[in-house]
Amino acid sequence: MPRDGVFDESGKAYAEEGQVMLDGPDGVAISMTPDAAEETANELIRAASEARQQIDDRESGASGS
């Protein structure tokens, strides 16, 4: 269940007929080429790392840009 519109559950990905399907929370569903899926995965990993750093900075009282 979302908290302030932010979901804390992951989506599920699977391959079907040469496409990558992603079923996310709240009925989100998309299909991508393998290349688009791989780039999306890289972007999600990058953004997750950045968001964790923002949380760490906020909790430690550090300011950032």
C-alpha positions as CSV (number, residue, x, y, z in Angstrom):
1,M,0.0,0.0,0.0
2,P,1.4,3.4,-0.9
3,R,2.5,5.9,1.8
4,D,2.0,9.4,0.6
5,G,1.8,8.1,-3.0
6,V,5.1,6.3,-2.7
7,F,5.1,2.5,-3.1
8,D,7.3,0.3,-1.0
9,E,6.8,-2.9,-3.0
10,S,8.7,-3.8,-6.1
11,G,7.5,-4.6,-9.6
12,K,7.8,-8.0,-11.1
13,A,9.6,-8.4,-14.5
14,Y,9.5,-11.3,-16.9
15,A,10.3,-12.1,-20.5
16,E,7.7,-13.0,-23.1
17,E,8.1,-13.3,-26.8
18,G,11.3,-11.3,-26.9
19,Q,10.0,-8.5,-24.8
20,V,10.4,-7.6,-21.2
21,M,7.2,-7.1,-19.3
22,L,7.1,-5.1,-16.0
23,D,4.1,-5.4,-13.7
24,G,4.3,-2.8,-11.0
25,P,2.2,-1.8,-8.0
26,D,-1.2,-0.2,-8.5
27,G,-1.7,-1.8,-11.9
28,V,1.3,-0.3,-13.7
29,A,2.2,-2.5,-16.6
30,I,4.6,-1.8,-19.4
31,S,6.5,-3.8,-22.1
32,M,10.0,-2.9,-23.4
33,T,12.6,-4.1,-25.7
34,P,15.5,-5.9,-24.0
35,D,17.7,-2.9,-24.6
36,A,15.2,-0.5,-23.1
37,A,14.7,-2.8,-20.1
38,E,18.4,-3.0,-19.5
39,E,18.9,0.8,-19.7
40,T,15.8,1.3,-17.4
41,A,17.3,-1.2,-14.9
42,N,20.6,0.8,-14.9
43,E,18.7,4.1,-14.4
44,L,16.7,2.6,-11.5
45,I,19.9,1.4,-9.8
46,R,21.5,4.8,-10.3
47,A,18.4,6.6,-9.0
48,A,18.0,4.3,-6.0
49,S,21.6,4.9,-5.0
50,E,21.1,8.6,-5.3
51,A,17.9,8.5,-3.3
52,R,19.6,6.5,-0.5
53,Q,22.4,9.0,-0.4
54,Q,19.8,11.8,0.0
55,I,18.1,10.0,2.9
56,D,21.5,9.5,4.5
57,D,22.4,13.1,4.0
58,R,19.1,14.2,5.5
59,E,19.4,11.9,8.5
60,S,22.9,13.1,9.2
61,G,22.0,16.8,8.7
62,A,24.2,17.3,5.7
63,S,23.1,19.6,2.9
64,G,23.5,18.8,-0.7
65,S,22.5,20.1,-4.1
